Amino acid sequence: KLKKHLNASELATDEPDSLLALEDFYTRFHDDVFLYHSSRIVELLSNVRWGIHTYLQAEYVRSYVPGAEPDQPYRFLYPETITSSFARECYWALMNSARTQPYFPRFKVHEVMRRRY
């Protein structure tokens, strides 16, 4: 059966070569737990990124001021408690990151990737 699948994947092999791939095949499809969970881990990390983005939207809307000056198309109103220049730079960078949505749209992995382990 493995030879048939390898040939269907355009990896033409004879039967002895197919047997050489058997150990790697078994490892990848039965023992590689991280590989199995990788798509689910990516989904969870994406959910964290979207959660941060959603959380920041209220502050972004509060602080964003468009068209402040001709050479500055927008600015942010800093919270009163942020007084140090370093904290203001961090706040500016954070609000700039909240201006656009995360690169990848929200997604869910298929149910089959959640059943095992």
N, C-alpha and C positions, 0 to 999 in steps of 0.2 A: 504494500500500500504506500509506503514511503517513497519508493522508486516512482510510482505513478504520480504522486504529488510533486516530486522534484522535477519530473519530466514535464508536467503541466505548467510548472513555473519556468520553463525553458532552461532548466538545468539538467540537460540530458546526461543520464548516468546509467551505468550497467549495475547489475544487482550487487556485486561486491562493493562498489563505491557507495551505493545506497546504504549498505550496512555500516560503512565507516561514519556516515552522518547520523546514525541512529542515536548515539550517546549525546551528541550536541542537541539533536532534536528533542530528546527526552528532557534534558536539562532546561532548555528554553521554554518548553510547554508544560512542564510539571514542577520544576524546582525553583524557577526564577520568580520569586514572590514579588520582588521590587518591580520587575518589568510588568507583572500582572497589575500591580497597584499604581503604576506610574500615571496612567490616564486619570484615575480617580484623584491622585495627589495634585495633578495639574488643575483639575476641576476645583478642588478645595482652595488652592492658592489663588485661582481666578476669583472665587467667591470672596476671599479676603480682600483682594484688590478692589473689587466692585463695592464691597462693604465700606472700605475706606473712602472711596470716591463718593458714594451716596452720603456718608456721614459728613463729609466736608462741604457738600453743596450748600447747606444753610449758611455756613460761615462765608463761603465764597460770594453768595448772593448779597449778604450783608455788607461785605467789605469792598466789593468791586465798584469802581467809579470809572465809567467810560469817558474817553475824550478829555482827559484832565488838562493837557497842554498840547500844542501842535507837535512838539518833538516827543511827546509821551502819550501814546494812544489810550492808555488806561493807567490806573493806579489802584492801590488797595488802602483802605482805611485800617490802620493797625489797631488792635485792641489796646485800651489804655494801659494794661498791665505789661505790655511788651515795650520795654524801653531801651534795651541794649541793642547795639548795631548788629551783633551776631544773631540775636533772636529775630530781629526784623528781616535779616537776609534769609533766615530759615523759613519764616512766615511767608515771605514773598515767593520763595521757591515752592513751598507747599501749595499756596493758592494758585500759582502758575500751573502746577501739575493737576489741580482740580478744574482747570479751564476746559480740558478735553476729557472725553471718556477714555477708559482703558483701551488698548489696541485691539484686544480680542472681545467679541461679543460674549454675553453670558451663554453658557452651554452646560449641558449635563451629559455625562457619559452613559452609555447604554447599560441597562439593568444587569446584563450578563457580567459586566465588570465589577459588580458589587456583591455578587452572591458568594464567592469563595473566600475563605479565611475570615 
